[in-house]
Amino acid sequence: MEKITLQPIELKKLSILNNYKSLLVLIASYISIISIFFICLKLDKTIVWIVSMFIIAGLQHHLLTLLHDAAHDRLHSNKSLNNFLADFFCGIPIFNFFRFYKFFHLQHHRFTGQEEKDPELLIYKEIGFKYQFTKKKDLLFMLLKEITGYSTIKSFVVYFKYISQMQNDGRIKKITANEIIYLLIWITLFSLISLMIGFKSLFLLWFFPGLFILPLMIRLHGYGEHLSGYPESILKSTINHNLNLITRFFIYPISSSNHVVHHLYPSIPWYNLSKAKKLFLKNEESKKLLSNQTIDSFFIGRKSLLRLFKEKSH
């Protein structure tokens, strides 16, 4: 039994959905992306395009975070609308189907930290990552695999192989008619945008960020979420983050840095995770437990991810 707990009345209150907050983030993300497209086409300067590609990848990560909330039915109280918004606006334009992601992610929650069962661990195993202290030479080798695109390609292959296996086992349905329609609409939209601004511009401002920059952000996000060796305990196996604003924008957007709280109570939507964390911090024992699982950087400092991996490996 985890020691960090919420009272039933507190959990019920924090789990209430506000249908407008996620919708506003969704709209704001697309408005920002469209605005960046216009700025790049207007200024046409190399440095502007390079910076914009990273910002767009960060905004795509925001969309994936909304996809994540939708997997827990936290995007909208109307389930049909929840699924549509997730699939059409957050999943398909970033090369994934909502149903596939939902199954994958809920299996991760069900089997967190359990080798051969947690699908995230299956991907990390294939690309050579473990939730443990890593020597500098191994970090450099991991970096090389990231830069060359090896880890990205391998991750895609393992993910879709897993989904295919689940389909063959009858645990996930094949692609539906609605999903095909959504996909065709996006192909049409991308084709029209390509005719308007040129395929090169579309590739550099959408496909390149989504296929080459976003996956790096997703893996950094994933690398900093858990510890190995504690499959029986959500608290001991999960990491919280107290990171700077820029890191949160790119790596842990929309309150996804409150990962311990999320794993303990996945019914709480992203905009109430900070409130739940504050309730935990009012209790000294909970505060200490949460502090032990909190990092403020990835590589450098007393509370870095590498330091935490090193401490937990002893």
N, C-alpha and C positions, 0 to 999 in steps of 0.2 A: 504493500500500500504506500503510495507516494505521500510525503509529509506536507507538500505544498497543496493546499486544498482551498476551494471556495465553498461558501455556504450555498445550499440549493437556491435560495432566493436571489443571491448575488449572481449565480450562474445563469438563472432564468432571465434576469434583467439584462445582463451583458450579452446574452444570445439573441436578443430582439433585433431584428433586421431593420435598417433604414434603407429603403429601396432607392433613395436618391444619391447617397454618398458614393457608392460604387459606380453608379451611372454617370455622375459628374466627373469622376476620375477617368472613366472610359472616354467621355466626350472631350475632356481636356487633353487627354493623351493624343487623340486623333487630330484635334485642332493644332496642337503643338507640332505634330509630325507634318501636317500640311503646310504650316507656317514655315518650318525649316526647309521644306522643298522649295517654296517660293523664294526664300532668302538666298539659298544656294544658286538657284537659277538666275536670280537678279544680280548677285554680286560676282558669281563665277570666279572665285578665288580659291586656290588649292587648299590653303589653311582652313578656310571656312568649310569646305567640303569634308576635310579630314575630321575636324571637330564635330561637324554635323553627323557624320556616320556613327561616331561614338554616342552622341546624344540620342540619336534615333534608336540605337541598340538598347540604350537605357530605357527609353520609352516603350520599346517592344517588351522589355523585361517587366515593366509596369503592367502591360497587357497580360503577360503570362502569370503575374501575381493575381490578377483578377480571375484568370482561368483557374488558378489554384483555389481561390475562395469559392468559385462556382462548383468545383469538385466536391466541396463540403456543403453544397446547396446554400451558400452564404452570399451569393451575388444578388439575388432577388428572391422575394418570398413566393412569387409565382414560379413553380418549378419549370414549366414549359418555357417561360421567358428567360429564366436563369440559364437553361440549357442552350437556348437560341443565341442569347447574347454572348455566351462563352464560346460557342462553336463558330459563329459567323464573324465576330469581331476580335476574339482573343486567340482562337485556336487555328483555324484554317489559314488566315493570312500569315501566320508564323509557322506554317508547315506541320500542323498537327490536327488531329480530330479530337474533340472534347471527350468523347466516350472512351477513347483509347487512353488519353491522359488520366481521366478520372479513375479508371480501373487500376492503372499503374500506380497512381498516387495513393489510393486507398489501400492497396496491397502493402505499400511502404509503411503506412500507418499501422496496419494490422501486424506486420512482421518486422517492425523497426529493429535494426541491428542483428537480425537473425540471418546468418549466412545461408545461401541457397534458397532463401524464401523472400528476403527483402529485395525487390527488383532493382533498387538503386545500388545496392551492394554488388549485384550481378554486373552492372555497367562498370562500376569503379574497379572491380576485380579484373575485368578485361583490359582496362586502360592502365592498370598497375598502380592504382591509388588505394591506400589504406588509411583509416582514421587513427593514425599513430604518428609518433615523432619521425621526421624524415631528415636524413643527413643532407648536407649541402649538395653533394654530387648527385644524389637522387632527385633533389629539387630541381637541379639544373637539367637533368634528363627529362623530368616531367615537363619543364618549361619548353624544352626542345620539341617534345611531342605535341604540346599545345600550339607552338608557333608554326610547325609544319602542317598542322591540321589533322595529324594522325588521331589524336584523342577525339576530335569532333566527328570524324568519319566513323571511328570505331564505336562511339557512343550511339550514333544514329543506327548503325547496323545492329548492335545488340538490342537497342530499344525496339526496333521494328521486328526483329527476330522473336523477341519476347511476346510482342503483341500477336504476331502470326501464330506462335505456339498456343497462345491462349484462345485464339480463334479456332484453331484446329481441335482444341480440347472442348470447344463449345462453351467457353466461359465468357467470350466476347462475341457479339454478333458481327457479321461482315458489314461492310460499308452500306449504309441505308440510302434510300432514294433522296431523302432530304439532304443528306451530306453530299451526295453527288451534285444536287442542285446548287447548294452553297458553294461548292468547289468550282462549278462552272461559272457562277456569277463572279467569283473572284478572278478566275482566269480572264473573263471578259473585261472586268475592271482594270486588271493589270495590262491587258492588251490596249485598252483605250488610253490609259495613262502613258503607256509606251509610245503610242502614236502622237500624243500631245507633247511629251518632253524628250522622247528618244529612249530607246532601251538602255543605253549606256547610263543615262542619268537615273533611270529607275533601278537598274542593277546596283549602282553605287550607293543609292540612298535608301534602298529597301532590302534587296536580296543579299548584298554583301554584309551589311550589319547583321541581318537575321541568320545568315549561314556561317559567318566567320567571327564576328565579334560577340554577339549574343551568347553563343554556346560557351565561350570562355567565362562570361559573367555567370551563366547558369552553373558551371562546374565550380567556380569559386564559391558561389552561393551554397552549393551542395557540400563542398569540402569542409565548410565551416559550420555545419549543422549538427554533427553527431560525433560521438566517441565510440570506439569499438570495445567489446568486452563486457557490456552491460545490457544484454538483450532483455533481461528481466525487469529493467527499470527505465522508464521514460525519462525521469529526472536525471539520472546518472549518465544516460547515453545521449542527452540532447544539450545543445549549446545555445546560450543567449548572446546577444550582441549589443554593445554600447559603442557604436561606430560613428564617425563624423558624417556630416550631411552628404558630402560628395560620394562617399563609399556606400551610404544607404541608398542614394539615388540609383547608382549603377548596379550594386550587388544585392542589397536587401531593401527593395522599394516597398512602399505602402505598408509599413509596420511589420514586414516579414522578419525583421530582426528579433522580434519577440517570439523566438521559436520554441522555447521551453513551454511558455504559456499555451501556444498553439497546439503542441502535441498533447499537453495535459487536457486541454479543453478545445477540441477542433470545432465545436459548435459556436465559438465566439468569432464574429466577423473581424476583419482586419482593423476597423476603426475603433473597436473596443478592447483590443489586446493591451494597449498601454494602460487603460483603466484597470484591467485585471492585474497587470503587473504592479500597479500602485497599491492595490489591495494586499498583494503578497508582501510588499515591502513594509507594510505596517506591522507585520509580525516579525520579531527579531530572528526567530529560528528560520522562517521562510526566507528572510532577507539574506541570511548567511548562506543558506543552501543555493539560492539563486546567484549570489555573488560568486560562489565557487565555480559556477558554470557559465560565467559571463566573460567575454573577451572584448577588448577595445581596439585591436588591430590584428592583422593576419600574421605578420612576420617579425615585428620588432616590438619590444617592450615586455614589462613584467606580466601583463595580462593579454599577451598575444596568443594566437591560435597555436603556433609552434611550441610556445612555452607550456600551454595547457596539454598538448599532445605528449610533451616530454614528461611532465609531472604525472600524468595518468598512466604512462608506460612503465613507471617504476613500481 
